[in-house]
């Protein structure tokens, strides 16, 4: 499904020549996020940031059959179900865990129907998470995708590195219309680049050519992968705005539609709902955690939802719950 929604630049704007970004711009943005978002999260999370990087400090080394006196919390229920023999996970310490942000900055991410664009929301989410992680000794890096993978920021720690990442995002030119997004190129590049086991955040609207699903699943076999899906409410439901010119954010193709037509709005909503269902199913099959970021949502609420989701996953991985099909078999 194409993304036919895009804000048209004002006549005074030149998308090919964005205004220069002062070096202090990233500092101002990060300081604002530290006061308005991270400070609130400190109170709500009460210092519990372990779930941001599930498995941090441990690296899965092997799987073996369950033996007497093994910790039942380390039983791998998926392998146990497939083999009909209890298996446990064997871990080794890895104190050099890192987080990578794979950022889709293609033209479709430059859309926003309100005050925020998807591009701004994804940048602020990454800045907040990166700062929270580096404050606790973790390292962060990033791969940036425009029309292809054009920027690699190696993993480092510290606030200055977060500022470098944020400034790089701010200083990027407005994405130009051209070829459709190939998200699998970003995922394949990450698979070849990231050698050590890491937590990988794929930040994208997932408006892409097909074929990324297998690349995502392969990446998740080696790393802890979180799909951060950025969206705008107008991509799901089209209001009655009368005659409207829709523009494909990736190719520039235009289409005149009558949004006053209730039948058209229903068809639009039905196609959007079908794409939502297919996307969520693809993420489930890839075996990754998923988080949705909307341009009209509170960033604090999104991070809280993410940490709660990770806590549930951690409890299940530690033996806090047994899959339903195994319960029925027992």
N, C-alpha and C positions, 0 to 999 in steps of 0.2 A: 504494500500500500504506500503510495507516494505521500509525501508531506506537502500538501497544497497550501499550507498556511505560512505566511511570512509577512512581517511588518515591512512596509515599503519605506525606504529612507526618505527623509525630507529633502527638498530641493537643495538646501544648503549643505547637505552632507555629501561627502565623497567617500564611498566605501573602500575605494582603492588606496586612499591616503588618510588613515586615521590620525587624529591629533596625537602628538607625542605625549607619552605617559611619563610624568616626572618620577624620579627615583623614590620620592617620598610617598607616591600614591599607594604602593604596596604596604608601606608602614602604616598609613592611615587606615586602610581597609583592615589589616590584621589587628590593629589596636581596637578598632570598632568591634570586630568579631570577638576579641578577647573579653571585652566588657559586656557586650550584649548577648553573646551566645555561650562562650566557654565558661564565663563566670556563673551563668545559670546552670550549666551542665555540671559544674563542680558541686553545686549544692544538691542537685537532683540525683547524681550518680554516687555522691558521697565517697569520691576517690576510687570507686571500683571501675577501672579502665581495662581490666584484664580481658573482658569479653570483646573489646575492639579487635583484638588479634587472637582469635581462638586458637589455642595450642601454642601460644608464644612461649618460648623457652624449651619446647619439646619438638623433636622431629621424628616422624614415623619411620622406624628403621626396618621393621619386618612384621610378618604375621606368622604365627605358629599355632599348633594345636594346644588347647587348654590343658594345663597340668594342675595336679593337686596343689592347693595353697596359692594359686594365681588369683590376682585381684579380679573379681567378677565385673568390676566397673570397666575393665579393659577388653571385655568380650566384644568382638566385631559381629554384630547380629546379621549384617548382610552376608558376610562370608559364611557364617554359621548356617544360615538358611540355605545357601546354595550348595554347601558340601554335606549338610546333615551331620557335621562334626563341629563341636565348639572350637572356635579360634579366638585368640587374644592378640591385641596389638602390642608390639614391643617398641618402646620409645627410647631415644637417646637425647641427651641434653643438647640444645642448640641455642646458645645465648646471642646469636647474631641474626635473629629473625628480623626481616625487613618488610615494609609495606610498599607496594608499587601501585601507582594510580595510572591506569590506562585510560586516557581521556580522548573521547571522540569530540572533536571541535569542527566537524564538517558543517556545511551551510545550514542544514536543518536544525542544528542546535542553536542557531542564532535567532530563533523565533520566540516571541512572547506576546501574549494577548493583553497583559496587564503591565504593571510597573516593572516586572522582572522578566528577563529572558532566560531561557534554559541554560544558556552559556554562563550567565552570572550565577545562577543557582548552583550549577555544578562546580564552578570555581570556588564559591564560598564554602560549599560542603567539603571540598578537598582541603581548603585552607584550614578549616576547623579541625577536621580529622587529623591532618598532618601535624598541626600544632599540639593537639592532645597526645599524639603518639610520641612526638619528639620530646615532649616534656618529661616523659617517662623512660627515656633512654633508647627509644627505638629509632631506626633509620627509615627514611622515606625517599622514594625515587619516582620518576614519572616517564611515560611515553606519551607524546602528543600526536594526534592524528588530525590533519587538515584534509588535503586531497590524497594524502598518503602519510606514512609515519615520517615526520620531518624533524622531530626533536626528541632527544633522550637526555633526561636529567638523572645522573647516577645517584645512588643511595648515599645519603649523609644524614647526620643528625643536627639538632640545634635550631634555634629560632631563625638564625640568619639564612639557613637553607630553605626554611619555609617561605621566608620573604623572597628568596630567589625564585622559587617556584611560582609564587603569586605574581611577582613582577613579570615573569615570562608569559604567564597567561594574560595579563593585562596588556602587554606590549604587542601581542599578536595582532596582525591586521584582520579586518573583517573578512571572513571566508568568502571566496568567490564561487559563483555558480559554475558548474562543470560536470564532471562525471559523477555518477551515483556513488554513495559511500560503500566501501568494501571493508566492513568491520573485521572480516577474517584476516585481512592484512595486518591489522593492529594486533590481533590475538596471536597470529603466527609469529610476528616479530617478537612479542613478549616471550613466547615459548622458547625461542632461540636465544634470547638475551638473558633471561632470568635463570640462572643456573641453580642457585640454592633455594630450598623451600622457603616460600614467602607467602604473605597475605596479599592478594591481588584484588584491587577494586577496579572493575570495569565500569567506567562512568560514561553512559551513552543514552541516546533516545532510542537506540536499536532500530532506527530507520535505515535499512541497509539492504544491499543485495543479499540474496540467500546464500547459505553456505557457511555462515559464521558459527552455526550451532555445533558442528563437529569440532571446530577449532576450540570453542569454549569448553566442551567436554574434555578434550585432551589436556587443556591447560589445567582443568580442575583435578585431573588425576595426579598432578605433581604438586599443586599449590592449593591453599585455601582461597577460593575465589568467591567474591561478592559482586553480583550484578547490581549496579546502582542505575536504575532506569529514571531518566529525567523526562518529564512530560509537562504539557500545558493543558488546562481544562478544555480549551477550544479544539484540541485534537480529538476529544472524545464526544463532545456534544456541540453542535453548531446552532447558535441562537438565530432568531429571526432578525436579520439585518438588511433585508431587501436584496436588491441586485448587488452582487459582490464579485470582484475579480480576485480569484484565487491564483496564487503563483507557486509553482513547484520550487521549493527553496534550493533544490539541488541542481535542476536543469534549467530553471528560468521559464519553463513552459507555463502559459497562462490559460485560464479557463473562466468564463463568465457564467455564474450560477445565480439562481433566484432562491435565496434562503427563505423567502416568504412562503415558498412551497413546502407545506408540511410533509408531503411525501418524500421530497428530497432530503429534508432533515432527518426523517426516519431512516432512509436508506443510508445516509451518512453515519448515523449512530449505529446501525446494524453492522456496517462494514468495520467501523472502529471497534465495536465489541468483539467481532470475530478476530480481528488482529490482536486484541488484548488477550483473548483466550489462547490463541496460537503462540503468542510470545511467552505467556506464563507457562504453558506446557513445555515449550522448548527449554526454558530455564530449569524446570523441574527435571526434565530428562537429562540435562547436562550435569545435574547434581550440584548446583550452586545455590548459595543463599541469595535472596533478592530483596532489594529495597527500592521503593518508589519515592522520587522527589518531585513534587509539583511546584510550579512557579507561584502558586497562590497559597502554599503551605508554610508553616512555621518550621524553620530549620532545627530548632531545639526539639520539637516533637519528632522530627524525622530521625535524629540521632538517638533519642530515647527509644523509639520503636526498633531501631537497629540493635541497640544493646540488649533489649528484652528478647528479641529474636535470637541473638547469639547465646544468651543465657539458656534459653530453652534447648537450643542445639547442643550446648555443652553438657547439660544434664542428661540428654539422651545418649550422647557419646560416652558419658561416664557411667552408663548403666542405670540412669534414673528412670528409664522407661524402656519397655520392650515393644517392638513392632506388633501391631494388632494381629497380623497373620500368624505370628509365633505364639501369641497368647491363646488364639483359638486352637492352634495345634496342640498346645499344652493341655 
